[in-house]
């Protein structure tokens, strides 16, 4: 009997590839997708994808979806409290493992592991420490299709938002940008591939600019703003 796992689903390419590898290895039973949602806008945190498209993904994947609703700008304390309550509910259903698509962010991995360990659950990272150029090429070679929904202007200009990731996209990336966007350079929405029963249909909407304040410095001064470009996807 396989152990049960929840999959932390972002809707993007790393999640899709990590889920593909998990299902292929067939060591864990993925029972649920867990996704953080901005409660006010009903969109996936950071990716900006509307919940209606997330629900279509879950339906096509044939997996139960839990939407963890967060306030517009949650504090770390609020986030931890909401996450803890959600995980306790999931754990009560016999789930022992939690799967992530992270690749090489050590601090984030430790945070996830510590949080899960405190309630007796174990974190799993199917893509951990793998070469990101090889990963994105494997993703494309498997037949996955994904579109860029958000870019960080620090690394990429507006023109990258709304592009389908293909070999040309990878060639066009500046040298300082990770091909999987692992440092937050860009985020994606995966709409087709070997794990989906059917493609997710959508139309490309407008691209909008949003700014977020940078964390305060030690001198308690604001160090400017982060600028992001979001390409809206409209469910068909």
N, C-alpha and C positions, 0 to 999 in steps of 0.2 A: 504494500500500500504506500503510495507516494505521499510525501508531506505537502501540505497546502501552502500556497504563497499568494501574496497580493503583489500586483505589479504597479509601480509608480509611473503612471502614464502621462507624458507631457504633450502628446499628439504628434511629436516630431520624429525625425529620422533616427536619432540614437535610441529612443524608446522602441521604435519599430524593429530595429536590428537586434536590440537586446532581447526583445520578446521572441523574435524569430529564433535566435540561438537557444533561448530557454526551452521553447517548444520542441526544437529539434533534439536537444539533449535528453528531453523526456525524463528528467530526474525529479522535477517538482510539478505539482498540479496547480496551475495558475487559475484561481477561482474568481479573482476580482481585479478590476482596474481602479486605481485611486488617482484622482486628478484635483489639483488645487484650482479653485475658481474665485475670481473677483466677484463677490456677492452683488455689488452695485451694478456692474456692467454685464454680468453673466458671460464672462470671457475667461479663457485659461490664463493664469498668471504669467506674465512676460511674453507669452506667445501671441496673445491678443486674439486668439481664435474663439469664435462664438460657440457657446455650449451646444447649439443645435448640430454643429459639425462634429463635435466631440461625441455626441450621442450616436450619430451615424457611424462613426468609427467603431464604437463599442458594439453596435448591432452587427456590423460587418465582420468584426472579430469574433462574435459569438460569446462575449464575456460580459459579466455583470459589471456595472459602473457605479462607483461611489464618488460623488462630487463633494469635495471638502470646501465649503464656502468660507472665504476669508473677507474681512473688512477691507476697504479701499487701500489703506496704508497700515497694515497690522504691525504692532510692535513685536519684538522677538518673544516677549512674554505671552502675548495673545496668540501668536502662531504656535508656540509650544503647547499651550493649553488646548487649543482646537485640535492640533495633531494628536496629542495624547488621548483625548476623548475618542477621536476617530479610530486610532489604532487599538484602543481597548475594545471597541465594538467589533472590529475586524478579528482581533485575537480570540474573542469569545466564540467565534464561529469555527475555531479549530485551526486558524492560520498561524503558522510558526515562522515563515520567512517573508521578507520584503525585498523585492527586486528593483534595482535602479539601473539606468543607462549611463551613469557617470563613467568617465574614462580616466582622468588623471588629476582631479582636484582633491588633493590629500586632506585638506581641512574639512571639505564638505563630506568626504567619506567618513572621517572620524566622527563628525557631528551626527551623521545618520546612524553609525554603528553604536555610539554611546546612547543615543535616544532609544534605539530598539533594545539594546542590552538591558536598559533600565526596566523594561517590561517583559524581558525573557524572550524576545524575538531576535532573529538573525538576519543581517543584511547580506544581499547577494549582488555582485557586480559582474555580469557576463562580459562586458567590454573592457574591463579594467586593464590599464597599462598597454593596450594594444595600439599599434601605429595608426594614427588617425587618417593618414593618406590611404593606407591599405583598407581601413574600415569604410571610408566613403566610396572607394572603388568597389569593394565587395557589395555594399549596399546597392549601388547602381547595377552591378552585374547580376544581382539576384532578381532584378526587375522591379525594385521599389521605385516609386515616384513621389517626389516631395517638392513643396514650394516654400520659398522664403517669406515668412510673415512679418518678420521684425529684424531690423538691423540697428546696431549701435554706431552712431555717426562718428565715434572716435576711431573706428576701424574701417567702416564702409559707408559709401555715399548712398543717397536715396535710390539710385538706379538699381541697386541690388535687391531691394524690396519687391516682391512679386515675381521674382525669377524662379523658374524651375531649375533645380539642381541637376546638372549634367556635366559631362567632361569639360565643356567650354566654361561653365561656371567655375569649376575648380581651377582652370588655367587663368581665369580673370582675377582670382583672389590675390590681394597684395601679399608679399612674403611674410608680413607680421601677423597674418590672419590664419588661425588654425583651420584646416579643411573641414573639420567637423564643428567649427564654431564653439569649441569646448571652453573658451575663455569668455563666452557671452557675446561674441562678435555678431552672431545672428541666430535666429530661431526659425523653426520650420513647421509645416503641417504635412504629414504623409497621407496621401490619398489613394494609393494603390500599391499592390505588392503581393508576394506569395502567402502572407498570413491573412489577407482580406478575402472574404467571400465575393465581394463586388467592389468596384471603385467608388469612392466618395465623390459625388457630383457637387460642383460649386461654380460660382462665377467670381471673377476678380473685381473687387470694388475699388474705392479710392485709397490712395496712400496718404496717411496723415502723420504729422509731426507731433511728438509729445516730449516734454522735458520733465526731468526729475532732479531734485536737489541732490548734490553730492553729500556724503557724510561730512559732518563738521570736523574740523581739525582739532588738534590739542589745544589750540588757542580759542576754541569755541567760535570759530569763524567759518562761514559757508564757503566752500571752495568751488563755486560755480555750479553748473548743471550738467547732467547727462542728457544727450539728445538721442532720441530713438525715432525711427520711421517705421510705421506699422502699415502693412498692406491688408486691407479688409477683404475677407473671403465671405461670400454670400451663399448660403445654402440653397440648392435648387430643389 
